[in-house]
Amino acid sequence: MKLSIVTTLYRSAATIDEFYRRALAAAESITRDIELVMVNDGSPDDSLARAVALHEADPRVVVVDLSRNFGHHKALMTGLAQASGDLVFLVDSDLEEEPELLTRFHERLAQGDCDVVYGVQEVRRGRLFERVTGELFFALVNALSDQSLPRNVLVARLMTRGYVRALLAHEEREFLIGNLFQLAGFRQVTLQVRKLSTSPTTYSFRMRLEMAVKHLTTTSSRLLYYVMYGGIAIFLMSLLAIFYIVARYFTSGIGVSGFASLIVSIWFFGGLTILILGIIGIYVADILVETKQRPYTVIRQVYRADAAAKLIHVASRDPRAGGHATSGRS
């Protein structure tokens, strides 16, 4: 059985070495056939140089260097496409999700009644504002989306090859990976874990709002139905208002006096029209992006050792072989 560990690098220089040691130590308790896929998502620090150094010392490390920063979720999908293991462990390299979770996840997966084991936070981390905005995000998405998202879900998950293959079959250019996790189906179970607060979050309120809008407009048709239902309701209310005004005029000779009601109506319906056009415009923009069929990431270079180098390295680490450590280089 081959095990792949997939992670992304962005401002990860401070944690990459420790992540490498801890992740491989956890993996070696399961199997000796291991690869560690690190995707450099245009990191501005020396994460790439550190990852390449690890690759040169250990041929089990595969480094995928993207041509620029494409975003966390797209980098994760690129890493999954490069992984070749029978089991694939996906986890961030910032150590907020402990690499040792692999052992727990494998024990649960080994029971044979599931294809995916993924982590969910026991308690959402962060300050009050972060927790409140996080709850608002999930409430908005679950109210308007065609498919709800599990609350407080983490990146960390252990997956079978069949599930990863189904996940990669999705060809969307604009997506939230959490939605793809659900759409792929299969038997998925959760484990409650504690996410550490070792670094400040890179997801600002603006980014979370953009993620919510992107998720709704790329996955949900319900929002368009709500727009249509709102239009029908306003049309019916306007008919009632017209009947009332006409009846009032013929019964008492009193029409609509003053400009207040007129101004309020203009502002209300004008703003509502702009809102509806904006929603439809976002959907049209998403359609435009999808029809261009651009790759969601561009790989500049892949640092991967050949199979012979990996076998030599594994043999050199086996105490029964009596050899010395050997490094491979692509």
N, C-alpha and C positions, 0 to 999 in steps of 0.2 A: 504494500500500500504506500502510495506517495502522498505526502502532505505538503500543500502550498500555503504559505503565509503571505498575505497581500496587504500592503500599507502604502500610504502616500507621504510625501515629504513636502512641507512648506514651513519655512522657518523652524526646521526640526534639528538644527545643528546641536542644540543643547541636550537632546534626548536620544539621538539616533544610535549612539554606541551602546547605551544601557538597554535600549529597546532590542537591539540585535542580540545581546547576551541573554536577556531574559526570555525573549521569544523563542530562540533556538533551544535554550535549556528546557523550556516547557515542551517543545516539539519533540526533543530527543527522548523524552519519557514515553512517547507514543510510538515513534518509528525512527529509523535512521535514514530513510529516504525522504529528504526534506529539500524544499527550495523556499527562499525568502525573496519575494518580489517587492522591490521598492520603486515607486513611481514618483519621480521628481516633477512636481507640478509648478515649474518655473520659480522655484524658491530663490529669493534674493540673497540668501546667506550662502555658506559653503556646505549646505546639505549634500549637494551632488558630489563634491570632492570627497566628503567623508564616506558616502555610500560607495563610490568607486573604489576607495581604499579598502573597504570591507570586502568588496567583490574580489579584489586582487589577492586578499589574504584568505578568502573563503569562497570557492567556486559555487557554493550553494546559493550565494547571494546573486540575484538578478536585478540589475538597475535599468529602469526604463526612464529615459530622459525626454520629457516633452518639450516641444519647441518654444512654448510660453506657458503662462498660467491659464488654464482652461476651467478651473473650478474643481472643488473637492469631489463632487459626485461623478463628474466625467472622468477624473483621474482614477477614481476607484473602479469604474467600469473598465477602463483601459488596463488596469492591473489584473482584473479578473480575466480579461481576454488573453493576457500573457501567461496566466497560471496554467499548469498542466497536471496538477495533483488530482488524485481520486477524492480527496477531501480538501476543501479550501477554507482557510481561516482568515476572515477579513477583520482588521482592527486598525485603529489610528496609532500613529507612532509617538504621540505626545505623552504617553503613559498615563493619561487620565482613565483610559480603559486598560486595565492591567493585562499584559500578555499572558499571565498565568491563567486567565479565564479559559484558555484553550483546553486545559486539563479537565475543568468542570464540564465544559461544553462537550468534550469527547466522551466523557463518562455517560452523559445524558444521551448523546447520539447513539452510543453503543447499545442502548436498550432496544434499538431496532424498530421503534414505532414512529419515527419521524425522519425527515430529510434535512431539516434546518433547526438549529438551536441558536437563538439570538438573545441578547441581553436587553433588559428593561430596567431603568433606574428605579430603585426603591423610593427615593425621594428626589424630586428635581432639584438640582444644585443651583447655586447663584443667589444674587441678592433679590429683594422683593420685586424690583422692576423686571428682572429677567424671568422670575417665576411667573409673574402675572402676564407678561407678554407671551411667554411660552404657552400658558393655558389659553390665552385668547387665540393664539395661532391654531391650536388643535381644535378649539371650539368652532372657529370660523371654517376651517377646512372640513371638519366632520359635518357641519350644518349645510354646506354648499357643495361639497364634492360628491361625485358618484360613488366613491369608495372611501370609507373612513381609514384613518391612519392610527396605528397603535400609539398610545400616549407614552411619552418619555422613552421612545425606542432608541437604542444605541446602534452605532455602526458595527460593533463587535458581534460576529456570528460565524458559526461553523456550518459549512454547506457541503452537500454531496455533489459529485460531478454532474449528475443529471439536473439538479436544480440550477447550478451555475450555467449550464448549457441553455436552459430555458430562459434564464435571466438575460443572457447575451443575445437571445433571439430578438429582443426588443430593439428597434432601430430608431427610436425617437432621438431628435437632436436637442430638444428642450425637455427636461424631466427632473423630477426629484427621485433620488434612488430609493427612498423609503416607499414611494408608490410602486416602483418596479418590483421591490421585494414582495409586496402584497400581490401584484398582478401575476407574478410567476407561479403562484399557487404552491402546490406540494404540501406536505405535512410539516407544519412549523410549530415549534413550542418555544416558550419563553422561560428564561431564568432571571430572577431578580438579582441585580448586581449593584454595587456602589461605585459611582463615577467619582474619581478624585478631582480636586480643583488645583491642579498643578500649574495651570497657565490661564491667562485671561482669554475669554472667548473671542473669536474673530468674527462671530455673527452679531453684528449690530442690529438695532431695532429696524433700521432701514433695510438691511439685508433680509431680515426675517419677514418684513412686510412684502418685499419683492418675491421671496420664496413662496409666500402664501398666494400672491397674485399669480405667479407662474404656475403653481400647482393647480389652482382652480381653472385657469384658462387653458391649460394643456391637457387636463384629464377630466374636466367636468362639463357635461352638457346641462346639468341641472340649473346652473346660473342663467343660461339663456332661456330656459323655461320660466324661471322666476321673472326675468325681464318681460317675457310675453304675458305672463299672468298679471304682472303689474300694469302693463299697458291695457289689458282688458278691463281691469278694475278701474283704472282712471277713465277709460272710455265710458263705462257704465255710470260712474259718478258724474261725469260731464253731462250725460243724457238726463240724469235725474235733476241736475242743476238747471238745465235748459227748460225742462218741463215745469220746474218750480217757478222760474222767472216769468215764463210765458203765462202760466196760470195766475200768478200774482198780478201781472200787468192787466189781464182781462177782468179779473175779479175786483181789484182795488185801484187800478190805474197807476200803480207804483212800480217803476222799473228799478234798476240798480243805480243807486246814488253814489256819487263820489268816485275817486280814483283809487282808493286804498285796495279794494278788492281786485281791481284790474291790475295794479302793479304787483300785488301778491301773486296773482295767477300767472302773470308773465314771468316773474322770477322763478316761481315753482316749476312751471312746465319747461321753461328755458333750461334751468339747471338739470331737470330730469332728462331732458332730451340730450344734453351734453354728456351726462353720465351714461346713458344707454349707448350713445355713439362711441364713447370711450371704451366701454366693455366690448362692444362688437369689434372696435378697432384693434384691441389686444388680441382677440381671437384671430382676426385677419393677419396680424403680424406673426402670430405663431404658425399659421398655415404657410405664410411666406417662407419662414425659416425652414419648415419641414420640406417644402417643395424644392428648396435649393439643394438638398441632399449633400450638404457639406459634412465632412467627418467631424465628429465632436471633439476629437483631439488629433494632434499631429505629433508623431514620435520622431525625435531628432536622432536618437541612437539607443540601442539596446546593448547593455553589457551582460553577456551571458557566456558562461564557460561551456565547453563541450562535455559530452558524457564521460569521456575517459578521465578528464581532470576531476570530475565529481567522484568517480569510483576510487581514484587514487586518494582523494582527500578523505573519503569515508573509511577506506582501509587503514589510512595512517592514524585515524582517530580510534580505531578498534584496538583495544589493548591486546587482543589475541594475535594481531598482525605484527606487533613488535616493531613498527616503523616509526618514522618521524613525520611531522606535519608537512604537508605539501600544499602549495597554493596554486590555483588555476587562474588564467587570465584570458579574456576573450580578445 
